[in-house]
Amino acid sequence: MSGTDHFEVFGLPRSWELDKAELERRYLELSRSVHPDRFVDAPPAEKRGAMERATAVNEGYRVLRDPVRRAEYLVLLGGIDLDSSDPERGAPKMNQTFLIDMIDRRDTLLEQRALGPAAIERLREDVEHDAAQALRRAVEHLRAAEVRPAAERLVVRRYLQRLLDEIDAIG
């Protein structure tokens, strides 16, 4: 399993859409077959290999079962690492208009905080809506094999998720 991608580990096509029941079935099947307890009496190299395979299965399952992580992983497979600062392969830089909008949203959060829980909840709903919309648009780009625009939408979603985390910290 070393060197293969998560979709290959599970024998699934590289696609954002996937059958969750099939993923679950394959996960249970694979995790049983590579579980380290099955290799207790095996030589050390075989034990290590079983541990590596189990780790690959568990990590693949964590990524593929989560819609956001799955989209980010597809972007990574497309050559853009959202966690890298490399100007060639890293996350797209956001334009100034977007960054100013995020500053305005944070200012709004401070204002809404003074108005009370109902105002904060309305802001939360707006930000959740925008984050969901960013993911939807990223998936549309992925379906069209447009990796860079998908990456841009996922970066927007990350900014919005951080704002949601700030809202939660107030709550």
Buried (B, 14 or more C-beta within 10 A) or exposed (E): BEEEBBBEBBEBEBEBEBEEEEBEEBBEEBBEEBBBEEBEEEEEEEBEBBBBBBEBBBEBBEBBBEBBEBBBBBBBEBEBBBEEEEEEEBBBEBEEEBEEBBEEBEEBBEEBBEEEEEBBEEBBEEBBEBBEBBBEBBBBBBEEEBBEBBBBBBBBBBBBBEBBEBBEEEE
